[in-house]
Amino acid sequence: MPLLATKNLGHIFADRSLFTEINVTLDAADRVGLVGPNGSGKTTLLRLLADLLEPAEGDVVRGRDVSLGYLRQEAVLTFAGRDNTIYEEMLTVFMALCEQEAQLRQMEKAMADGDVSAELLDRYGALQHHFEAGGGYAYQVAIKRVLLGLGFPVESWTTPLTHLSGGQKTRLLLGRLLLEEPDILILDEPTNHLDIAAVEWLEDTLRSWRGVLLIVSHDRYFLDSVVNQIWSLQPAGADLPARFRSYKGNYSRYLEQRQAEYERELKLFEAEQSRLQKEMEFIRKNI
């Protein structure tokens, strides 16, 4: 079963059909780059897949219990009304572990005060095992790795979200999504607002990503490094819906396949023109 699938998906904006009859699946090992010129409907397609927009045509079906994270370009909306610091916002991903850790500290205090009952020791041992199995001794290391990787130095971690720029909030949302590790991670221009070191760090992180990736990016080198499939939305003509096609391989391989398609179509066009010219010559000579 695919994690996500579309059936005859289409959408209309301002009385214009952006695209129609898109039928795709996202499976466990898929790392997809979505490409196309501005205005072709890329962000609209992402929003439909993320269930943030109701399709005009067709359906989007996500598997039961499949989690999805979406990095949208308007990250400022995600943090509206939140007064956490940078580090506190990252901690929200691990609230269950933080609560377990607080319970462990309370039990340790009780034991230090003389309560060494068998019941308390059993509860402590079971909770400690659960805490460790859930990554309780690693989550702070994960937060540090992500924040430093995305260009947030330690001295900035106490900065309130309200003091961050739009670009910084986008980076922070990206970091939170990476820590959440959703089954499907959708990224709309993730390299915006990243310096070279952060882009390289993100490439390394996504190359070992265990879930599905769907990425819109104008950075062809980034796509070459990360994806194994390309979805293409290309204009089909004035007032016509964009043409959707899927290609295996990274961005460079996609360009090779597009060039081969163009050459085949050109040959077919030239053959058709030659046939028409011969027919016209025949008609001129014989009629």
N, C-alpha and C positions, 0 to 999 in steps of 0.2 A: 504494500500500500504506500502510495506517495505521501509525503508530509503535507503537501499542498497541491491542488490541481485547479485548473480553470476549464470551463466548458462554454465555448462560443462567447467568450468575454468581449464586450464592446462598450464604448462610452461615447457620449455626445457632449460637446461643450459649445455654448453659444450657437446652437442649431447646426453645428458642424460635427460630423462623425470623425473622432480622433483615430479610432481603430475599431476593428470588428473581427469577430470569429477567431479570437486567440485561444488556442487549446494547448496548454503546457502543463507539465508536472515538475515539482521540485522533490527530488529524492535525496537520500541521506548523504551522498558524496558530491552533490552538485555545488559548484562554485561558479556562479553566473555573472557575467558582465552585461549590463543593459546599455546599448549605445543607440545613438540617433541624433539628428540635429535638434537644436532648441525649438520647442513648439511641436515636436512630434508626439508628445504624450508620455514621455518616460516617467516623470514624477506622478502623473495621474495613474499610470499603471501600478507604480509602487503603492500608492495610497489605496488603490482597489485591493491589491493583494494583502495589505496590512489591515483591511477591514475598516478603513477610515473614510471610505467613500462608497456609496451604493452604486453598483454598475447599472448602466442604462440597458445593457443586454447581457444575458448569460449569467453564470454563477462562478463564485470562488469557493472552493471547499477545502477546509483545513482539517487535518486529522485530529481526532479527539486527544486532548491533553498535549497537543503540540504548541509549544511556546514560541512567540515571535517578538523580536525587537526591531524597532525602526528608528534609524537616525535620519531625522528630517532636517532640512536646512533652517527651519524656524525653531531652533532649539530653545530660544528665549521663551517660547510659549510653554515649554515643558517645565521650566523652573519658575514660572509666574507664581508669586505669592509664597515662595519658599525662602526661609531665612537661614538655612543651614550654612555651615562653612563648607569648603571644598571637601575636606576629609569626612565631615559628618555626612555629606551627601553620599559618598562612597560607602560609608558604613550602613546606609539604609538597605543595601543589597544583602547584607548579612545580619539582619535584625534577629532572626531566629538564633543564630550562633551567639550574638551578643547577649541575648536573654539567657541562653544556656550557660554562658561564661559567668554572668552575674549570679546565677543559681549556684554554680560551683564555688564561687568566692564566698557566698553565704554559708555553704556547707563546710568549707574549710575553716571559716571563722568559728562556726559552732563546734567543730572538732577541736580547734585550738583552745576553746573555752571549756573543754572537758567532756563534750558529748561524743562518745565513741561507741554508741550503740550499734548493734549489728544491722538494724534497719537503716540507719543513716549511712553506714559504710556501704551497704548494698546499693542504696539509691545513688550514692556518690560514684561508685564504680560503674553502674549502668549509664549514668549521665555522662561521665567522663569518656566512656567508650563511644557513646552516641556523638558527643562533641568532636572527638578525634576523627571518627569516620566521616563526619560531615565537613571536614576541612577546618575545624576550629583552631588548629595550630598553624594554619597556613594563610588564612584570609587576610591578615594584616600585611603579610609579605606580598600577596597578590595586589592589594591596594597600592602599596608602595611601588611595585613594578609598573603598574598601569599609569599611575600619576607621573612618575619620573619619565616613563617612555613617551608620554604625550606632552611633555614639556612643562609640567608643573613642579617647580623646585620645592623642597621641603618647607622652606620659609613661607611659601604661599598657601600652605594647606589650611591655615586658620582664616583665610580670606572669606568673608560672607559672599554667597552667591549674588547678592544684590550689588556687589562691587565689581562684578565681572563684566567684560565686554561681550557682545554677541558671539564673537569668534571663540572666546574662552569658554562660554557656555556650550557651544557646539562641541568643543574638544572634551569638555567634562561629560556631556551626555554620551559621547562615544566611549569614554572610559567606563561609565556606568554600565553601558550595554555589554561591553567586553567582560566585565565582572559578572554580569547576570548570566552569561553563556546561554542565550535562548537557542532553541532547536533551529530556528530560522532567523538569520540576522540580515536585515535589509539596510543598506547604507547608501544614502544619497549624497554624493560628492564628499566622501570621508576625508580626502586629503586637503580640502579647503581648510585654511587656518593652521596647517601643520608646516613646520620647517622640515628641512631635508632629513635631519636625524629622526624626527618623529615619524615621517613617512616610511623610512627604512625600518624603524621599529614596528610600525603597523603591518608592513609587508611580512616581516618575520612572524608576527603574531597570527596573522590570518592564514599564512601557509600551513600552520599546524592546527588550524581551527577544526573542531570536531563536528560542527553542525553545518547546516546549509548556509551559503552566502549568496546574496543577490546585491550587486553593486552597480550604481551609476557613477561613472567617473570619466572626466575628459583626459585623465592622465593615462596614456596608452602603456607606458612602462609599468605603472602600477597594476593595470589589468593584466599585462603579460606575466607579471610575477605571481598573481594571485588566482586568476580564474581558469577554468577548464572548459568553459562553454560561453558562447555569446548569443544574446538575444538582440536582434536588430529591428528598430522601427525606422523605416525610411519613407520619405514622401513618395506618393504614387501619382501626384498630379494635383492641380488646383481643385480644391473642394472635394478631393477624394480622401478616404481614410488612409492612414499610413499603412505600409505593407510590413507585416511582421514575419520574420524568419529566424530560425534557430540554427546555430553552427557549432560544431564540436571544435574544441581547441581554444587557445588563448587569443588575444587581440591580433597578434601578428598573423596567426593562422587564419583568422577571420578575414583579414585583408587579402590574403592570398586566395581564399575561396571567393570573395567578392570580385576580385579581378578575373578569376576564371569564369565566373558567372557572366561578367560583362563581356568577355571575349566570346563566349558561346552565344549570348544574345545578339552581339554585333554580327557574328557570322550568319545567324538566322535572319537578321534584318537585311543584311547584304544579299543573301540568297533570295529572299522574298522580293527585294527591289529588282534583282536581276530577272527573276521570273516575270514580274509585272512588265518590265521593259521589253522582254521577248514577246509577251502577249500583245503589247501595244504595237510592236513592229510587225507582228503577224497580221494584226487587224488592219494596220495601215496598208500593207501590201496586198491583202486578199479581200478586203471589203471596200 
